[in-house]
Amino acid sequence: MARIAAISSSPSSTSRTDAVLGTVTDSLTRTGHSISPIVLRDLPADALLRADTNDADVAHAVQTLTSSDAVIVTTPVYKASFGGLLKVFLDLPQYALQGKAVLPLATGGTPAHVLVVDYALRPVLSSLGATHITPGWFVLSQHVAIDADGAVTVDDASGAPLREVTDGFAQAIARLDPVVRQHVAVA
């Protein structure tokens, strides 16, 4: 079983980005992985902007990231780039992704932003030492429905590829470490 840090970088608690993250983490939990959420909007903004890693909440988030076996990074897309909240957090831990599999996921309102995963987010993740950045996915906001009870439905146009990249991520985790590999069940 791998310890997976799941970074939620949407400033909204009712975001489609978080809904997509929940879909992925639910799938990985069912296969035996342990998920540790890092919800960036809950961290003190002042401490983040000052890069204050002595702040208890920020230090805990960084420790969660560095002690994980793998990382899921989610972001809404704003003005053709990943969110500033994510960038501010990723600037804190140098080489925090070294030795880890990373799954990049993004959501946005138009297909024009589909390249953000590969041309904006992936280079930043690589600079943090990610061993294996698995193929990610861009989910159109219109493909995610959240009903009044909070139940999430992802349209099959994004749902099927999302399942594929999630399975690929689980396989990448299994390849990284023989100890983790013994405990990973790939769906």
C-alpha positions as a Markdown table, in Angstrom:
| # | Residue | x | y | z |
|---|---|---|---|---|
| 1 | Met | 0.0 | 0.0 | 0.0 |
| 2 | Ala | 1.4 | 3.4 | -1.0 |
| 3 | Arg | 1.0 | 6.6 | 0.9 |
| 4 | Ile | -0.3 | 9.1 | -1.6 |
| 5 | Ala | -0.4 | 12.9 | -0.9 |
| 6 | Ala | -3.4 | 14.4 | -2.7 |
| 7 | Ile | -2.9 | 18.2 | -3.3 |
| 8 | Ser | -6.1 | 20.1 | -3.7 |
| 9 | Ser | -5.3 | 23.6 | -5.0 |
| 10 | Ser | -8.7 | 25.0 | -5.8 |
| 11 | Pro | -9.6 | 28.1 | -3.7 |
| 12 | Ser | -13.2 | 26.8 | -3.7 |
| 13 | Ser | -14.4 | 24.0 | -1.4 |
| 14 | Thr | -17.2 | 23.1 | -3.9 |
| 15 | Ser | -15.0 | 23.0 | -7.0 |
| 16 | Arg | -15.1 | 20.5 | -9.8 |
| 17 | Thr | -11.3 | 20.2 | -9.4 |
| 18 | Asp | -11.9 | 18.8 | -5.9 |
| 19 | Ala | -14.7 | 16.6 | -7.3 |
| 20 | Val | -12.2 | 15.1 | -9.8 |
| 21 | Leu | -9.6 | 14.6 | -7.1 |
| 22 | Gly | -12.2 | 12.8 | -4.9 |
| 23 | Thr | -13.1 | 10.5 | -7.8 |
| 24 | Val | -9.4 | 9.5 | -8.3 |
| 25 | Thr | -8.7 | 9.1 | -4.6 |
| 26 | Asp | -11.8 | 7.0 | -4.0 |
| 27 | Ser | -10.6 | 4.7 | -6.7 |
| 28 | Leu | -7.1 | 4.5 | -5.3 |
| 29 | Thr | -8.4 | 3.9 | -1.7 |
| 30 | Arg | -10.5 | 1.0 | -3.0 |
| 31 | Thr | -7.2 | -0.7 | -4.2 |
| 32 | Gly | -5.5 | -0.3 | -0.8 |
| 33 | His | -3.7 | 3.0 | -1.0 |
| 34 | Ser | -3.6 | 5.5 | 1.8 |
| 35 | Ile | -4.5 | 9.1 | 0.9 |
| 36 | Ser | -3.3 | 12.1 | 2.8 |
| 37 | Pro | -5.0 | 15.3 | 1.6 |
| 38 | Ile | -3.2 | 18.6 | 1.4 |
| 39 | Val | -5.9 | 21.2 | 1.0 |
| 40 | Leu | -4.0 | 24.4 | 0.1 |
| 41 | Arg | -7.0 | 26.8 | 0.6 |
| 42 | Asp | -7.0 | 25.7 | 4.3 |
| 43 | Leu | -3.4 | 26.8 | 4.8 |
| 44 | Pro | -2.7 | 30.3 | 6.2 |
| 45 | Ala | -2.3 | 32.6 | 3.2 |
| 46 | Asp | 0.1 | 34.9 | 5.0 |
| 47 | Ala | 2.4 | 32.0 | 5.9 |
| 48 | Leu | 2.3 | 30.6 | 2.3 |
| 49 | Leu | 3.0 | 33.9 | 0.7 |
| 50 | Arg | 6.0 | 34.5 | 3.1 |
| 51 | Ala | 7.2 | 30.9 | 2.5 |
| 52 | Asp | 7.0 | 30.4 | 6.2 |
| 53 | Thr | 7.8 | 26.8 | 6.6 |
| 54 | Asn | 8.0 | 27.3 | 10.4 |
| 55 | Asp | 4.2 | 27.8 | 10.4 |
| 56 | Ala | 2.7 | 24.6 | 11.9 |
| 57 | Asp | 0.1 | 24.1 | 9.2 |
| 58 | Val | 2.5 | 24.8 | 6.3 |
| 59 | Ala | 5.1 | 22.6 | 7.9 |
| 60 | His | 2.6 | 19.8 | 8.3 |
| 61 | Ala | 1.6 | 20.1 | 4.6 |
| 62 | Val | 5.2 | 20.0 | 3.5 |
| 63 | Gln | 5.9 | 17.0 | 5.7 |
| 64 | Thr | 2.9 | 15.2 | 4.3 |
| 65 | Leu | 4.2 | 15.8 | 0.8 |
| 66 | Thr | 7.8 | 14.8 | 1.5 |
| 67 | Ser | 6.8 | 11.7 | 3.4 |
| 68 | Ser | 4.5 | 10.3 | 0.7 |
| 69 | Asp | 5.3 | 7.6 | -1.8 |
| 70 | Ala | 3.4 | 9.3 | -4.6 |
| 71 | Val | 1.5 | 12.6 | -5.2 |
| 72 | Ile | -1.6 | 13.6 | -7.0 |
| 73 | Val | -1.5 | 17.3 | -8.1 |
| 74 | Thr | -4.8 | 19.0 | -9.1 |
| 75 | Thr | -5.3 | 22.5 | -10.3 |
| 76 | Pro | -8.0 | 24.5 | -11.9 |
| 77 | Val | -6.8 | 26.4 | -14.9 |
| 78 | Tyr | -7.0 | 30.2 | -14.9 |
| 79 | Lys | -5.9 | 32.3 | -17.9 |
| 80 | Ala | -4.1 | 29.4 | -19.6 |
| 81 | Ser | -2.0 | 28.4 | -16.5 |
| 82 | Phe | -2.3 | 26.4 | -13.3 |
| 83 | Gly | -3.4 | 28.2 | -10.2 |
| 84 | Gly | -1.2 | 30.6 | -8.2 |
| 85 | Leu | -2.2 | 28.8 | -5.0 |
| 86 | Leu | -0.5 | 25.7 | -6.2 |
| 87 | Lys | 2.6 | 27.6 | -7.4 |
| 88 | Val | 3.0 | 29.3 | -4.1 |
| 89 | Phe | 2.9 | 25.9 | -2.3 |
| 90 | Leu | 5.2 | 24.1 | -4.8 |
| 91 | Asp | 7.8 | 26.8 | -4.3 |
| 92 | Leu | 8.3 | 25.7 | -0.7 |
| 93 | Pro | 9.7 | 22.2 | -0.7 |
| 94 | Gln | 12.8 | 21.9 | -2.8 |
| 95 | Tyr | 13.1 | 18.4 | -4.4 |
| 96 | Ala | 10.0 | 17.2 | -2.6 |
| 97 | Leu | 8.9 | 15.0 | -5.5 |
| 98 | Gln | 12.2 | 13.2 | -5.8 |
| 99 | Gly | 11.7 | 9.5 | -5.9 |
| 100 | Lys | 7.9 | 9.8 | -6.3 |
| 101 | Ala | 5.3 | 9.0 | -9.0 |
| 102 | Val | 3.2 | 12.1 | -9.7 |
| 103 | Leu | -0.2 | 12.3 | -11.3 |
| 104 | Pro | -1.0 | 15.8 | -12.7 |
| 105 | Leu | -4.7 | 16.6 | -13.2 |
| 106 | Ala | -6.3 | 19.9 | -14.2 |
| 107 | Thr | -9.8 | 21.2 | -14.8 |
| 108 | Gly | -11.0 | 24.1 | -16.9 |
| 109 | Gly | -13.8 | 25.5 | -18.9 |
| 110 | Thr | -12.5 | 25.3 | -22.4 |
| 111 | Pro | -10.5 | 22.7 | -24.4 |
| 112 | Ala | -8.1 | 25.5 | -25.3 |
| 113 | His | -6.4 | 24.9 | -21.9 |
| 114 | Val | -5.8 | 21.2 | -22.4 |
| 115 | Leu | -2.0 | 21.7 | -22.9 |
| 116 | Val | -1.6 | 23.2 | -19.4 |
| 117 | Val | -0.9 | 19.8 | -17.9 |
| 118 | Asp | 2.1 | 19.1 | -20.2 |
| 119 | Tyr | 3.4 | 22.6 | -21.0 |
| 120 | Ala | 2.9 | 24.5 | -17.7 |
| 121 | Leu | 2.5 | 22.0 | -14.9 |
| 122 | Arg | 4.8 | 19.1 | -15.9 |
| 123 | Pro | 8.0 | 21.3 | -16.1 |
| 124 | Val | 7.4 | 22.6 | -12.6 |
| 125 | Leu | 6.8 | 19.1 | -11.2 |
| 126 | Ser | 10.0 | 17.9 | -13.0 |
| 127 | Ser | 12.0 | 20.7 | -11.5 |
| 128 | Leu | 11.0 | 19.4 | -8.0 |
| 129 | Gly | 12.6 | 16.1 | -8.8 |
| 130 | Ala | 9.6 | 13.9 | -9.7 |
| 131 | Thr | 10.9 | 10.5 | -10.7 |
| 132 | His | 8.0 | 9.6 | -12.8 |
| 133 | Ile | 5.3 | 12.1 | -13.9 |
| 134 | Thr | 2.6 | 9.8 | -15.3 |
| 135 | Pro | 0.3 | 10.9 | -18.1 |
| 136 | Gly | -2.1 | 13.3 | -16.6 |
| 137 | Trp | -5.5 | 14.5 | -17.7 |
| 138 | Phe | -7.4 | 17.7 | -18.3 |
| 139 | Val | -11.1 | 17.5 | -17.4 |
| 140 | Leu | -13.5 | 19.9 | -18.9 |
| 141 | Ser | -15.6 | 21.5 | -16.2 |
| 142 | Gln | -18.8 | 20.7 | -18.1 |
| 143 | His | -17.9 | 17.0 | -17.8 |
| 144 | Val | -18.2 | 17.1 | -14.0 |
| 145 | Ala | -21.6 | 17.2 | -12.3 |
| 146 | Ile | -22.1 | 17.6 | -8.6 |
| 147 | Asp | -25.7 | 17.1 | -7.3 |
| 148 | Ala | -27.3 | 18.7 | -4.3 |
| 149 | Asp | -26.1 | 15.9 | -2.1 |
| 150 | Gly | -22.5 | 16.3 | -3.2 |
| 151 | Ala | -22.5 | 13.1 | -5.4 |
| 152 | Val | -20.1 | 13.5 | -8.3 |
| 153 | Thr | -20.6 | 12.2 | -11.8 |
| 154 | Val | -17.9 | 12.5 | -14.4 |
| 155 | Asp | -19.1 | 12.3 | -18.0 |
| 156 | Asp | -17.6 | 9.3 | -19.8 |
| 157 | Ala | -15.8 | 11.6 | -22.2 |
| 158 | Ser | -13.5 | 12.5 | -19.3 |
| 159 | Gly | -14.3 | 9.6 | -16.9 |
| 160 | Ala | -12.9 | 6.8 | -19.1 |
| 161 | Pro | -9.5 | 8.6 | -19.7 |
| 162 | Leu | -9.4 | 9.6 | -16.0 |
| 163 | Arg | -9.7 | 6.0 | -15.0 |
| 164 | Glu | -6.9 | 5.1 | -17.4 |
| 165 | Val | -4.5 | 7.7 | -16.0 |
| 166 | Thr | -5.4 | 6.6 | -12.5 |
| 167 | Asp | -4.6 | 3.0 | -13.3 |
| 168 | Gly | -1.4 | 4.1 | -15.0 |
| 169 | Phe | -0.5 | 6.1 | -11.9 |
| 170 | Ala | -1.1 | 3.0 | -9.7 |
| 171 | Gln | 1.1 | 0.9 | -12.0 |
| 172 | Ala | 3.9 | 3.6 | -11.8 |
| 173 | Ile | 3.7 | 3.5 | -8.0 |
| 174 | Ala | 4.1 | -0.3 | -8.1 |
| 175 | Arg | 7.2 | 0.0 | -10.3 |
| 176 | Leu | 9.0 | 2.6 | -8.1 |
| 177 | Asp | 9.6 | 0.6 | -5.0 |
| 178 | Pro | 9.7 | -3.2 | -4.4 |
| 179 | Val | 8.2 | -2.8 | -0.9 |
| 180 | Val | 5.3 | -0.7 | -2.2 |
| 181 | Arg | 4.9 | -3.0 | -5.2 |
| 182 | Gln | 4.1 | -5.9 | -2.9 |
| 183 | His | 1.1 | -4.1 | -1.5 |
| 184 | Val | -0.3 | -2.4 | -4.6 |
| 185 | Ala | -3.4 | -3.8 | -6.1 |
| 186 | Val | -3.9 | -2.3 | -9.6 |
| 187 | Ala | -7.6 | -2.0 | -10.5 |
